[in-house]
C-alpha cells in the first residue's frame, strides 16, 4: 500500500472515531521532519507520522519531532502494522 493511500484511509478512520476533530496535513517543506498529521480534538491534540509499513525509511528529524511532540501531548509513527495499537493509545490520550 502506498503511504498516500494509507494516510487517506487513516484520515477517514480518525474522523469517524473522533467525531468533530480537525485534521490538518503539515507542510514538510516548512519544518523538515514534522509529523504528517495534526489532530485537534476537543481540548487535546496529537501528531501522527504516517509510514507505508513498519520497515519504511525514517527521514532526518522525524524521530526527533515525534519524540518531542509525544512529550508535549501524543505523537507516534503509524503504519498498517501498528494502526490499531496507535489508535487505541490515541483514544486513551484524548480521554484523559
ZADO-1210 file (C-alpha; in nm, 4 decimals, padded with zeros to 6 digits):
<atoms>
<atom x="00.0000" y="00.0000" z="00.0000" code="UNK" pos="1"/>
<atom x="00.1251" y="00.3470" z="-00.0836" code="UNK" pos="2"/>
<atom x="00.1741" y="00.5906" z="00.2036" code="UNK" pos="3"/>
<atom x="-00.0722" y="00.8367" z="00.0484" code="UNK" pos="4"/>
<atom x="-00.3426" y="00.5662" z="00.0342" code="UNK" pos="5"/>
<atom x="-00.2764" y="00.4658" z="00.3941" code="UNK" pos="6"/>
<atom x="-00.2857" y="00.8302" z="00.5053" code="UNK" pos="7"/>
<atom x="-00.6122" y="00.8969" z="00.3218" code="UNK" pos="8"/>
<atom x="-00.7770" y="00.5913" z="00.4793" code="UNK" pos="9"/>
<atom x="-00.6369" y="00.6862" z="00.8202" code="UNK" pos="10"/>
<atom x="-00.7884" y="01.0350" z="00.7980" code="UNK" pos="11"/>
<atom x="-01.1304" y="00.8815" z="00.7284" code="UNK" pos="12"/>
<atom x="-01.0882" y="00.6470" z="01.0252" code="UNK" pos="13"/>
<atom x="-00.9824" y="00.9320" z="01.2538" code="UNK" pos="14"/>
<atom x="-01.2802" y="01.1477" z="01.1504" code="UNK" pos="15"/>
<atom x="-01.5246" y="00.8655" z="01.2236" code="UNK" pos="16"/>
<atom x="-01.3558" y="00.7650" z="01.5520" code="UNK" pos="17"/>
<atom x="-01.3178" y="01.1217" z="01.6833" code="UNK" pos="18"/>
<atom x="-01.6285" y="01.2980" z="01.5545" code="UNK" pos="19"/>
<atom x="-01.5754" y="01.6715" z="01.5259" code="UNK" pos="20"/>
<atom x="-01.1959" y="01.6534" z="01.5174" code="UNK" pos="21"/>
<atom x="-00.9935" y="01.8785" z="01.2899" code="UNK" pos="22"/>
<atom x="-00.7158" y="01.7108" z="01.0944" code="UNK" pos="23"/>
<atom x="-00.4504" y="01.9217" z="00.9308" code="UNK" pos="24"/>
<atom x="-00.1785" y="01.7979" z="00.6977" code="UNK" pos="25"/>
<atom x="00.1521" y="01.9644" z="00.7730" code="UNK" pos="26"/>
<atom x="00.3864" y="02.1119" z="00.5155" code="UNK" pos="27"/>
<atom x="00.7097" y="01.9081" z="00.5046" code="UNK" pos="28"/>
<atom x="00.8843" y="02.1989" z="00.3333" code="UNK" pos="29"/>
<atom x="00.8135" y="02.4349" z="00.6237" code="UNK" pos="30"/>
<atom x="00.9677" y="02.2265" z="00.9047" code="UNK" pos="31"/>
<atom x="01.1548" y="01.9198" z="00.7790" code="UNK" pos="32"/>
<atom x="01.0639" y="01.6139" z="00.9844" code="UNK" pos="33"/>
<atom x="00.7460" y="01.7452" z="01.1455" code="UNK" pos="34"/>
<atom x="00.4769" y="01.4710" z="01.1622" code="UNK" pos="35"/>
<atom x="00.2337" y="01.4437" z="00.8696" code="UNK" pos="36"/>
<atom x="-00.0914" y="01.4983" z="01.0560" code="UNK" pos="37"/>
<atom x="-00.2007" y="01.7264" z="01.3386" code="UNK" pos="38"/>
<atom x="-00.5263" y="01.6163" z="01.5031" code="UNK" pos="39"/>
<atom x="-00.7218" y="01.8644" z="01.7148" code="UNK" pos="40"/>
<atom x="-00.9966" y="01.7111" z="01.9275" code="UNK" pos="41"/>
<atom x="-01.1886" y="01.8955" z="02.1964" code="UNK" pos="42"/>
<atom x="-00.9168" y="02.0410" z="02.4198" code="UNK" pos="43"/>
<atom x="-00.6459" y="01.7920" z="02.3118" code="UNK" pos="44"/>
<atom x="-00.4099" y="01.7473" z="02.0187" code="UNK" pos="45"/>
<atom x="-00.1930" y="01.4769" z="01.8667" code="UNK" pos="46"/>
<atom x="00.0519" y="01.4368" z="01.5804" code="UNK" pos="47"/>
<atom x="00.0986" y="01.1295" z="01.3620" code="UNK" pos="48"/>
<atom x="00.3775" y="01.0467" z="01.1195" code="UNK" pos="49"/>
<atom x="00.2379" y="00.8097" z="00.8554" code="UNK" pos="50"/>
<atom x="00.4509" y="00.5363" z="00.7037" code="UNK" pos="51"/>
<atom x="00.3547" y="00.2801" z="00.4398" code="UNK" pos="52"/>
<atom x="00.4939" y="-00.0026" z="00.6505" code="UNK" pos="53"/>
<atom x="00.6977" y="-00.0983" z="00.9530" code="UNK" pos="54"/>
<atom x="01.0202" y="-00.1066" z="00.7509" code="UNK" pos="55"/>
<atom x="00.9692" y="00.2269" z="00.5711" code="UNK" pos="56"/>
<atom x="01.2570" y="00.4735" z="00.5896" code="UNK" pos="57"/>
<atom x="01.2512" y="00.7408" z="00.8569" code="UNK" pos="58"/>
<atom x="01.3631" y="01.0779" z="00.7262" code="UNK" pos="59"/>
<atom x="01.6035" y="01.3092" z="00.9114" code="UNK" pos="60"/>
<atom x="01.4463" y="01.4802" z="01.2132" code="UNK" pos="61"/>
<atom x="01.1262" y="01.2694" z="01.2090" code="UNK" pos="62"/>
<atom x="01.2196" y="01.0701" z="01.5185" code="UNK" pos="63"/>
<atom x="01.3228" y="01.3918" z="01.6935" code="UNK" pos="64"/>
<atom x="00.9893" y="01.5641" z="01.6292" code="UNK" pos="65"/>
<atom x="00.7764" y="01.2562" z="01.7060" code="UNK" pos="66"/>
<atom x="00.9524" y="01.2188" z="02.0428" code="UNK" pos="67"/>
<atom x="00.9401" y="01.5934" z="02.1173" code="UNK" pos="68"/>
<atom x="00.5682" y="01.6181" z="02.0380" code="UNK" pos="69"/>
<atom x="00.4924" y="01.2955" z="02.2254" code="UNK" pos="70"/>
<atom x="00.6454" y="01.4555" z="02.5362" code="UNK" pos="71"/>
<atom x="00.4140" y="01.7542" z="02.4849" code="UNK" pos="72"/>
<atom x="00.0952" y="01.5590" z="02.4149" code="UNK" pos="73"/>
<atom x="00.0703" y="01.2482" z="02.1916" code="UNK" pos="74"/>
<atom x="00.2743" y="01.1670" z="01.8835" code="UNK" pos="75"/>
<atom x="00.3605" y="00.8377" z="01.7147" code="UNK" pos="76"/>
<atom x="00.4773" y="00.6792" z="01.3939" code="UNK" pos="77"/>
<atom x="00.1768" y="00.4979" z="01.2472" code="UNK" pos="78"/>
<atom x="00.1719" y="00.2308" z="00.9779" code="UNK" pos="79"/>
<atom x="-00.0703" y="-00.0511" z="00.8890" code="UNK" pos="80"/>
<atom x="00.1023" y="-00.2980" z="01.1235" code="UNK" pos="81"/>
<atom x="00.0539" y="-00.0805" z="01.4367" code="UNK" pos="82"/>
<atom x="-00.2557" y="00.1190" z="01.3414" code="UNK" pos="83"/>
<atom x="-00.4863" y="-00.0440" z="01.5984" code="UNK" pos="84"/>
<atom x="-00.2325" y="-00.0033" z="01.8790" code="UNK" pos="85"/>
<atom x="-00.1683" y="00.3637" z="01.7977" code="UNK" pos="86"/>
<atom x="-00.5396" y="00.4436" z="01.7616" code="UNK" pos="87"/>
<atom x="-00.6090" y="00.2745" z="02.0959" code="UNK" pos="88"/>
<atom x="-00.3353" y="00.4884" z="02.2527" code="UNK" pos="89"/>
<atom x="-00.4744" y="00.7993" z="02.0883" code="UNK" pos="90"/>
<atom x="-00.8210" y="00.7222" z="02.2213" code="UNK" pos="91"/>
<atom x="-00.6764" y="00.6912" z="02.5731" code="UNK" pos="92"/>
<atom x="-00.4861" y="01.0196" z="02.5328" code="UNK" pos="93"/>
<atom x="-00.7994" y="01.2010" z="02.4166" code="UNK" pos="94"/>
<atom x="-00.9998" y="01.0654" z="02.7138" code="UNK" pos="95"/>
<atom x="-00.7671" y="01.1860" z="02.9876" code="UNK" pos="96"/>
</atoms>
